[in-house]
Amino acid sequence: MININPKMLPRLDEIEDDLLARRARAEAEGWLGELEGIDLTLSFLRQKRDQTRRLARVAPVDLGIPGIAPRAAARRE
């Protein structure tokens, strides 16, 4: 799943505005298949925007750098 950089939220708003204009045109022209596709895309866009806003409020967690254990000496039998 792709996460969007919160700095791109204004771009998502622009895309939504464009989709709404395309939806109005499709509705005026009676393009029912196009309406369905645009509505689906709008739904996904809004979900992704909400997810991005939620993730932007959560502070990142520092997991640190994993250590590498020294190699054990090879046993001779």
Backbone atoms as SQL, in Angstrom:
CREATE TABLE atoms (id INTEGER PRIMARY KEY, chain TEXT, resi INTEGER, resn TEXT, atom TEXT, x REAL, y REAL, z REAL);
INSERT INTO atoms VALUES
  (1, 'A', 1, 'MET', 'N', 0.853, -1.171, 0.000),
  (2, 'A', 1, 'MET', 'CA', 0.000, 0.000, 0.000),
  (3, 'A', 1, 'MET', 'C', 0.901, 1.238, 0.000),
  (4, 'A', 2, 'ILE', 'N', 0.597, 2.140, -0.850),
  (5, 'A', 2, 'ILE', 'CA', 1.407, 3.345, -0.983),
  (6, 'A', 2, 'ILE', 'C', 0.925, 4.398, 0.009),
  (7, 'A', 3, 'ASN', 'N', 1.880, 4.980, 0.728),
  (8, 'A', 3, 'ASN', 'CA', 1.558, 6.089, 1.622),
  (9, 'A', 3, 'ASN', 'C', 1.972, 7.383, 0.937),
  (10, 'A', 4, 'ILE', 'N', 1.155, 8.383, 1.109),
  (11, 'A', 4, 'ILE', 'CA', 1.390, 9.672, 0.462),
  (12, 'A', 4, 'ILE', 'C', 2.050, 10.620, 1.444),
  (13, 'A', 5, 'ASN', 'N', 3.014, 11.353, 0.967),
  (14, 'A', 5, 'ASN', 'CA', 3.664, 12.372, 1.771),
  (15, 'A', 5, 'ASN', 'C', 2.631, 13.449, 2.102),
  (16, 'A', 6, 'PRO', 'N', 2.499, 13.822, 3.383),
  (17, 'A', 6, 'PRO', 'CA', 1.513, 14.844, 3.757),
  (18, 'A', 6, 'PRO', 'C', 1.679, 16.172, 3.013),
  (19, 'A', 7, 'LYS', 'N', 2.867, 16.430, 2.488),
  (20, 'A', 7, 'LYS', 'CA', 3.081, 17.662, 1.721),
  (21, 'A', 7, 'LYS', 'C', 2.280, 17.650, 0.415),
  (22, 'A', 8, 'MET', 'N', 1.823, 16.463, -0.001),
  (23, 'A', 8, 'MET', 'CA', 1.080, 16.330, -1.253),
  (24, 'A', 8, 'MET', 'C', -0.428, 16.487, -1.075),
  (25, 'A', 9, 'LEU', 'N', -0.892, 16.754, 0.139),
  (26, 'A', 9, 'LEU', 'CA', -2.331, 16.899, 0.365),
  (27, 'A', 9, 'LEU', 'C', -2.975, 17.984, -0.505),
  (28, 'A', 10, 'PRO', 'N', -2.334, 19.134, -0.697),
  (29, 'A', 10, 'PRO', 'CA', -2.946, 20.124, -1.593),
  (30, 'A', 10, 'PRO', 'C', -3.125, 19.594, -3.024),
  (31, 'A', 11, 'ARG', 'N', -2.224, 18.745, -3.463),
  (32, 'A', 11, 'ARG', 'CA', -2.352, 18.160, -4.810),
  (33, 'A', 11, 'ARG', 'C', -3.567, 17.233, -4.871),
  (34, 'A', 12, 'LEU', 'N', -3.817, 16.491, -3.795),
  (35, 'A', 12, 'LEU', 'CA', -5.009, 15.641, -3.756),
  (36, 'A', 12, 'LEU', 'C', -6.279, 16.491, -3.837),
  (37, 'A', 13, 'ASP', 'N', -6.248, 17.660, -3.213),
  (38, 'A', 13, 'ASP', 'CA', -7.405, 18.567, -3.302),
  (39, 'A', 13, 'ASP', 'C', -7.613, 19.027, -4.746),
  (40, 'A', 14, 'GLU', 'N', -6.516, 19.328, -5.444),
  (41, 'A', 14, 'GLU', 'CA', -6.621, 19.727, -6.859),
  (42, 'A', 14, 'GLU', 'C', -7.192, 18.600, -7.706),
  (43, 'A', 15, 'ILE', 'N', -6.731, 17.394, -7.442),
  (44, 'A', 15, 'ILE', 'CA', -7.226, 16.235, -8.193),
  (45, 'A', 15, 'ILE', 'C', -8.713, 16.031, -7.921),
  (46, 'A', 16, 'GLU', 'N', -9.120, 16.214, -6.674),
  (47, 'A', 16, 'GLU', 'CA', -10.538, 16.071, -6.346),
  (48, 'A', 16, 'GLU', 'C', -11.376, 17.119, -7.074),
  (49, 'A', 17, 'ASP', 'N', -10.903, 18.355, -7.107),
  (50, 'A', 17, 'ASP', 'CA', -11.627, 19.413, -7.826),
  (51, 'A', 17, 'ASP', 'C', -11.791, 19.054, -9.302),
  (52, 'A', 18, 'ASP', 'N', -10.716, 18.529, -9.907),
  (53, 'A', 18, 'ASP', 'CA', -10.775, 18.131, -11.303),
  (54, 'A', 18, 'ASP', 'C', -11.773, 16.989, -11.508),
  (55, 'A', 19, 'LEU', 'N', -11.751, 16.016, -10.615),
  (56, 'A', 19, 'LEU', 'CA', -12.684, 14.897, -10.724),
  (57, 'A', 19, 'LEU', 'C', -14.131, 15.355, -10.578),
  (58, 'A', 20, 'LEU', 'N', -14.370, 16.306, -9.687),
  (59, 'A', 20, 'LEU', 'CA', -15.732, 16.824, -9.512),
  (60, 'A', 20, 'LEU', 'C', -16.210, 17.542, -10.775),
  (61, 'A', 21, 'ALA', 'N', -15.301, 18.273, -11.434),
  (62, 'A', 21, 'ALA', 'CA', -15.654, 18.943, -12.691),
  (63, 'A', 21, 'ALA', 'C', -15.939, 17.907, -13.784),
  (64, 'A', 22, 'ARG', 'N', -15.097, 16.861, -13.839),
  (65, 'A', 22, 'ARG', 'CA', -15.325, 15.796, -14.815),
  (66, 'A', 22, 'ARG', 'C', -16.631, 15.066, -14.535),
  (67, 'A', 23, 'ARG', 'N', -16.969, 14.909, -13.255),
  (68, 'A', 23, 'ARG', 'CA', -18.212, 14.238, -12.889),
  (69, 'A', 23, 'ARG', 'C', -19.412, 15.066, -13.336),
  (70, 'A', 24, 'ALA', 'N', -19.341, 16.372, -13.131),
  (71, 'A', 24, 'ALA', 'CA', -20.442, 17.249, -13.553),
  (72, 'A', 24, 'ALA', 'C', -20.618, 17.171, -15.071),
  (73, 'A', 25, 'ARG', 'N', -19.526, 17.144, -15.817),
  (74, 'A', 25, 'ARG', 'CA', -19.608, 17.028, -17.275),
  (75, 'A', 25, 'ARG', 'C', -20.207, 15.692, -17.678),
  (76, 'A', 26, 'ALA', 'N', -19.758, 14.622, -17.026),
  (77, 'A', 26, 'ALA', 'CA', -20.273, 13.283, -17.346),
  (78, 'A', 26, 'ALA', 'C', -21.760, 13.189, -17.030),
  (79, 'A', 27, 'GLU', 'N', -22.178, 13.822, -15.950),
  (80, 'A', 27, 'GLU', 'CA', -23.599, 13.807, -15.584),
  (81, 'A', 27, 'GLU', 'C', -24.424, 14.585, -16.610),
  (82, 'A', 28, 'ALA', 'N', -23.896, 15.727, -17.041),
  (83, 'A', 28, 'ALA', 'CA', -24.600, 16.541, -18.038),
  (84, 'A', 28, 'ALA', 'C', -24.713, 15.816, -19.381),
  (85, 'A', 29, 'GLU', 'N', -23.694, 15.029, -19.714),
  (86, 'A', 29, 'GLU', 'CA', -23.676, 14.308, -20.991),
  (87, 'A', 29, 'GLU', 'C', -24.390, 12.952, -20.909),
  (88, 'A', 30, 'GLY', 'N', -24.714, 12.524, -19.683),
  (89, 'A', 30, 'GLY', 'CA', -25.389, 11.235, -19.515),
  (90, 'A', 30, 'GLY', 'C', -24.467, 10.036, -19.646),
  (91, 'A', 31, 'TRP', 'N', -23.192, 10.216, -19.306),
  (92, 'A', 31, 'TRP', 'CA', -22.221, 9.129, -19.406),
  (93, 'A', 31, 'TRP', 'C', -22.233, 8.328, -18.104),
  (94, 'A', 32, 'LEU', 'N', -23.126, 7.362, -18.002),
  (95, 'A', 32, 'LEU', 'CA', -23.318, 6.620, -16.760),
  (96, 'A', 32, 'LEU', 'C', -22.090, 5.803, -16.364),
  (97, 'A', 33, 'GLY', 'N', -21.433, 5.179, -17.317),
  (98, 'A', 33, 'GLY', 'CA', -20.228, 4.411, -17.009),
  (99, 'A', 33, 'GLY', 'C', -19.111, 5.286, -16.475),
  (100, 'A', 34, 'GLU', 'N', -18.985, 6.454, -17.061),
  (101, 'A', 34, 'GLU', 'CA', -17.970, 7.410, -16.603),
  (102, 'A', 34, 'GLU', 'C', -18.280, 7.887, -15.186),
  (103, 'A', 35, 'LEU', 'N', -19.553, 8.120, -14.901),
  (104, 'A', 35, 'LEU', 'CA', -19.955, 8.540, -13.552),
  (105, 'A', 35, 'LEU', 'C', -19.541, 7.502, -12.510),
  (106, 'A', 36, 'GLU', 'N', -19.786, 6.247, -12.830),
  (107, 'A', 36, 'GLU', 'CA', -19.437, 5.177, -11.893),
  (108, 'A', 36, 'GLU', 'C', -17.935, 5.145, -11.629),
  (109, 'A', 37, 'GLY', 'N', -17.141, 5.264, -12.672),
  (110, 'A', 37, 'GLY', 'CA', -15.685, 5.264, -12.522),
  (111, 'A', 37, 'GLY', 'C', -15.182, 6.456, -11.735),
  (112, 'A', 38, 'ILE', 'N', -15.735, 7.622, -12.007),
  (113, 'A', 38, 'ILE', 'CA', -15.314, 8.827, -11.286),
  (114, 'A', 38, 'ILE', 'C', -15.705, 8.729, -9.816),
  (115, 'A', 39, 'ASP', 'N', -16.898, 8.231, -9.536),
  (116, 'A', 39, 'ASP', 'CA', -17.324, 8.080, -8.143),
  (117, 'A', 39, 'ASP', 'C', -16.414, 7.124, -7.386),
  (118, 'A', 40, 'LEU', 'N', -16.008, 6.054, -8.031),
  (119, 'A', 40, 'LEU', 'CA', -15.098, 5.104, -7.406),
  (120, 'A', 40, 'LEU', 'C', -13.742, 5.751, -7.140),
  (121, 'A', 41, 'THR', 'N', -13.242, 6.482, -8.120),
  (122, 'A', 41, 'THR', 'CA', -11.959, 7.174, -7.955),
  (123, 'A', 41, 'THR', 'C', -12.037, 8.207, -6.845),
  (124, 'A', 42, 'LEU', 'N', -13.129, 8.946, -6.772),
  (125, 'A', 42, 'LEU', 'CA', -13.306, 9.928, -5.698),
  (126, 'A', 42, 'LEU', 'C', -13.313, 9.250, -4.331),
  (127, 'A', 43, 'SER', 'N', -13.947, 8.113, -4.256),
  (128, 'A', 43, 'SER', 'CA', -13.993, 7.374, -2.994),
  (129, 'A', 43, 'SER', 'C', -12.589, 6.968, -2.553),
  (130, 'A', 44, 'PHE', 'N', -11.800, 6.422, -3.475),
  (131, 'A', 44, 'PHE', 'CA', -10.432, 6.021, -3.147),
  (132, 'A', 44, 'PHE', 'C', -9.572, 7.231, -2.784),
  (133, 'A', 45, 'LEU', 'N', -9.733, 8.317, -3.517),
  (134, 'A', 45, 'LEU', 'CA', -8.960, 9.523, -3.241),
  (135, 'A', 45, 'LEU', 'C', -9.265, 10.042, -1.837),
  (136, 'A', 46, 'ARG', 'N', -10.522, 10.075, -1.465),
  (137, 'A', 46, 'ARG', 'CA', -10.899, 10.577, -0.140),
  (138, 'A', 46, 'ARG', 'C', -10.396, 9.668, 0.972),
  (139, 'A', 47, 'GLN', 'N', -10.435, 8.364, 0.735),
  (140, 'A', 47, 'GLN', 'CA', -9.892, 7.427, 1.724),
  (141, 'A', 47, 'GLN', 'C', -8.395, 7.632, 1.898),
  (142, 'A', 48, 'LYS', 'N', -7.692, 7.789, 0.792),
  (143, 'A', 48, 'LYS', 'CA', -6.241, 7.986, 0.847),
  (144, 'A', 48, 'LYS', 'C', -5.899, 9.305, 1.536),
  (145, 'A', 49, 'ARG', 'N', -6.679, 10.356, 1.268),
  (146, 'A', 49, 'ARG', 'CA', -6.440, 11.648, 1.924),
  (147, 'A', 49, 'ARG', 'C', -6.671, 11.535, 3.424),
  (148, 'A', 50, 'ASP', 'N', -7.742, 10.859, 3.839),
  (149, 'A', 50, 'ASP', 'CA', -8.016, 10.677, 5.269),
  (150, 'A', 50, 'ASP', 'C', -6.909, 9.867, 5.940),
  (151, 'A', 51, 'GLN', 'N', -6.446, 8.820, 5.252),
  (152, 'A', 51, 'GLN', 'CA', -5.367, 8.006, 5.790),
  (153, 'A', 51, 'GLN', 'C', -4.096, 8.841, 5.952),
  (154, 'A', 52, 'THR', 'N', -3.794, 9.660, 4.969),
  (155, 'A', 52, 'THR', 'CA', -2.593, 10.495, 5.021),
  (156, 'A', 52, 'THR', 'C', -2.684, 11.489, 6.173),
  (157, 'A', 53, 'ARG', 'N', -3.846, 12.074, 6.370),
  (158, 'A', 53, 'ARG', 'CA', -4.014, 13.013, 7.495),
  (159, 'A', 53, 'ARG', 'C', -3.849, 12.308, 8.835),
  (160, 'A', 54, 'ARG', 'N', -4.383, 11.083, 8.955),
  (161, 'A', 54, 'ARG', 'CA', -4.223, 10.327, 10.199),
  (162, 'A', 54, 'ARG', 'C', -2.757, 10.010, 10.455),
  (163, 'A', 55, 'LEU', 'N', -2.061, 9.547, 9.427),
  (164, 'A', 55, 'LEU', 'CA', -0.652, 9.199, 9.589),
  (165, 'A', 55, 'LEU', 'C', 0.212, 10.422, 9.873),
  (166, 'A', 56, 'ALA', 'N', -0.188, 11.577, 9.378),
  (167, 'A', 56, 'ALA', 'CA', 0.584, 12.800, 9.617),
  (168, 'A', 56, 'ALA', 'C', 0.517, 13.221, 11.084),
  (169, 'A', 57, 'ARG', 'N', -0.555, 12.842, 11.772),
  (170, 'A', 57, 'ARG', 'CA', -0.697, 13.206, 13.187),
  (171, 'A', 57, 'ARG', 'C', 0.092, 12.284, 14.109),
  (172, 'A', 58, 'VAL', 'N', 0.441, 11.105, 13.615),
  (173, 'A', 58, 'VAL', 'CA', 1.165, 10.130, 14.420),
  (174, 'A', 58, 'VAL', 'C', 2.656, 10.407, 14.295),
  (175, 'A', 59, 'ALA', 'N', 3.317, 10.556, 15.447),
  (176, 'A', 59, 'ALA', 'CA', 4.756, 10.813, 15.430),
  (177, 'A', 59, 'ALA', 'C', 5.501, 9.549, 15.010),
  (178, 'A', 60, 'PRO', 'N', 6.553, 9.704, 14.239),
  (179, 'A', 60, 'PRO', 'CA', 7.324, 8.523, 13.844),
  (180, 'A', 60, 'PRO', 'C', 7.989, 7.882, 15.065),
  (181, 'A', 61, 'VAL', 'N', 8.182, 6.608, 14.998),
  (182, 'A', 61, 'VAL', 'CA', 8.798, 5.852, 16.083),
  (183, 'A', 61, 'VAL', 'C', 10.226, 5.521, 15.692),
  (184, 'A', 62, 'ASP', 'N', 11.150, 5.827, 16.577),
  (185, 'A', 62, 'ASP', 'CA', 12.553, 5.523, 16.318),
  (186, 'A', 62, 'ASP', 'C', 12.805, 4.070, 16.700),
  (187, 'A', 63, 'LEU', 'N', 13.083, 3.264, 15.706),
  (188, 'A', 63, 'LEU', 'CA', 13.350, 1.853, 15.959),
  (189, 'A', 63, 'LEU', 'C', 14.827, 1.579, 16.199),
  (190, 'A', 64, 'GLY', 'N', 15.645, 2.583, 16.021),
  (191, 'A', 64, 'GLY', 'CA', 17.070, 2.406, 16.235),
  (192, 'A', 64, 'GLY', 'C', 17.710, 1.637, 15.087),
  (193, 'A', 65, 'ILE', 'N', 18.983, 1.408, 15.249),
  (194, 'A', 65, 'ILE', 'CA', 19.737, 0.663, 14.237),
  (195, 'A', 65, 'ILE', 'C', 20.021, -0.718, 14.810),
  (196, 'A', 66, 'PRO', 'N', 19.677, -1.752, 14.092),
  (197, 'A', 66, 'PRO', 'CA', 19.931, -3.088, 14.631),
  (198, 'A', 66, 'PRO', 'C', 21.422, -3.370, 14.731),
  (199, 'A', 67, 'GLY', 'N', 21.782, -4.064, 15.772),
  (200, 'A', 67, 'GLY', 'CA', 23.186, -4.424, 15.964),
  (201, 'A', 67, 'GLY', 'C', 23.475, -5.762, 15.323),
  (202, 'A', 68, 'ILE', 'N', 24.726, -5.988, 15.053),
  (203, 'A', 68, 'ILE', 'CA', 25.150, -7.262, 14.477),
  (204, 'A', 68, 'ILE', 'C', 25.986, -7.973, 15.528),
  (205, 'A', 69, 'ALA', 'N', 25.531, -9.149, 15.900),
  (206, 'A', 69, 'ALA', 'CA', 26.268, -9.915, 16.896),
  (207, 'A', 69, 'ALA', 'C', 27.570, -10.423, 16.287),
  (208, 'A', 70, 'PRO', 'N', 28.630, -10.431, 17.085),
  (209, 'A', 70, 'PRO', 'CA', 29.893, -10.949, 16.564),
  (210, 'A', 70, 'PRO', 'C', 29.763, -12.434, 16.263),
  (211, 'A', 71, 'ARG', 'N', 30.501, -12.883, 15.278),
  (212, 'A', 71, 'ARG', 'CA', 30.453, -14.290, 14.904),
  (213, 'A', 71, 'ARG', 'C', 31.051, -15.152, 16.017),
  (214, 'A', 72, 'ALA', 'N', 30.377, -16.235, 16.257),
  (215, 'A', 72, 'ALA', 'CA', 30.911, -17.181, 17.237),
  (216, 'A', 72, 'ALA', 'C', 32.067, -17.930, 16.598),
  (217, 'A', 73, 'ALA', 'N', 33.052, -18.227, 17.412),
  (218, 'A', 73, 'ALA', 'CA', 34.219, -18.972, 16.896),
  (219, 'A', 73, 'ALA', 'C', 33.760, -20.345, 16.446),
  (220, 'A', 74, 'ALA', 'N', 34.258, -20.776, 15.341),
  (221, 'A', 74, 'ALA', 'CA', 33.883, -22.084, 14.812),
  (222, 'A', 74, 'ALA', 'C', 34.420, -23.172, 15.725),
  (223, 'A', 75, 'ARG', 'N', 33.574, -24.155, 16.015),
  (224, 'A', 75, 'ARG', 'CA', 33.996, -25.264, 16.880),
  (225, 'A', 75, 'ARG', 'C', 34.785, -26.274, 16.059),
  (226, 'A', 76, 'ARG', 'N', 35.766, -26.793, 16.691),
  (227, 'A', 76, 'ARG', 'CA', 36.535, -27.875, 16.063),
  (228, 'A', 76, 'ARG', 'C', 36.259, -29.122, 16.879),
  (229, 'A', 77, 'GLU', 'N', 35.850, -30.135, 16.227),
  (230, 'A', 77, 'GLU', 'CA', 35.558, -31.372, 16.938),
  (231, 'A', 77, 'GLU', 'C', 36.449, -32.479, 16.485);
